[in-house]
């Protein structure tokens, strides 16, 4: 059985200079952010997204950059 993970917000408009040039869509699933590209992103693109989310774990997998939700700190 699958479970929906909170809010899925529709694609954000790509504003020039805000996201890497290859960006086709930016979506949010809860507090996670998924950046989809028209072709594979490179390390420069990854660095640009990391700078937008300095305290978050960011991964690159070809044409997708994922900004993972912040970890909760107990206590």
C-alpha positions in Angstrom: 0.0 0.0 0.0 1.4 3.4 -0.9 0.9 6.6 1.0 0.9 10.2 -0.2 3.7 12.3 1.2 2.0 15.6 2.1 1.5 18.4 -0.4 2.7 18.1 -4.0 3.0 21.6 -5.4 2.8 22.1 -9.1 5.8 23.1 -11.2 7.3 26.5 -10.5 8.0 28.8 -13.4 11.7 28.8 -14.2 13.0 32.3 -13.7 16.1 33.1 -15.7 19.2 33.2 -13.4 17.4 31.5 -10.5 17.7 27.9 -11.6 20.4 26.2 -13.8 19.9 26.9 -17.6 18.9 23.3 -18.3 16.0 23.5 -15.9 12.6 22.4 -17.4 10.6 22.0 -14.2 10.8 22.6 -10.5 8.4 20.7 -8.2 8.0 20.4 -4.5 6.9 17.3 -2.6 6.4 18.5 1.0 9.7 20.3 1.8 11.7 18.4 -0.8 12.5 20.1 -4.1 13.0 18.3 -7.5 14.6 20.1 -10.4 14.2 18.4 -13.7 16.4 19.3 -16.7 16.2 19.1 -20.5 19.6 17.2 -20.4 22.0 16.0 -17.7 23.0 18.6 -15.2 26.7 19.1 -14.3 28.6 19.9 -11.1 28.2 23.7 -11.7 24.4 23.2 -11.8 24.6 21.1 -8.6 26.6 23.8 -6.9 24.1 26.5 -7.9 21.3 24.6 -6.4 23.3 23.8 -3.2 23.9 27.6 -2.8 20.1 28.1 -2.9 19.6 25.5 -0.1 22.8 25.8 2.0 21.6 23.7 4.9 20.0 20.9 2.9 21.3 17.6 1.4 21.3 18.0 -2.4 21.9 15.1 -4.9 22.5 14.9 -8.6 21.3 12.0 -10.8 21.7 12.9 -14.5 18.9 15.2 -15.4 17.4 15.4 -11.9 18.7 17.4 -8.9 16.9 16.6 -5.6 16.9 18.8 -2.5 16.1 16.5 0.3 13.9 17.6 3.3 15.7 18.8 6.4 16.3 16.2 9.0 14.4 16.7 12.2 16.5 17.1 15.3 15.0 15.7 18.5 15.5 17.2 21.9 
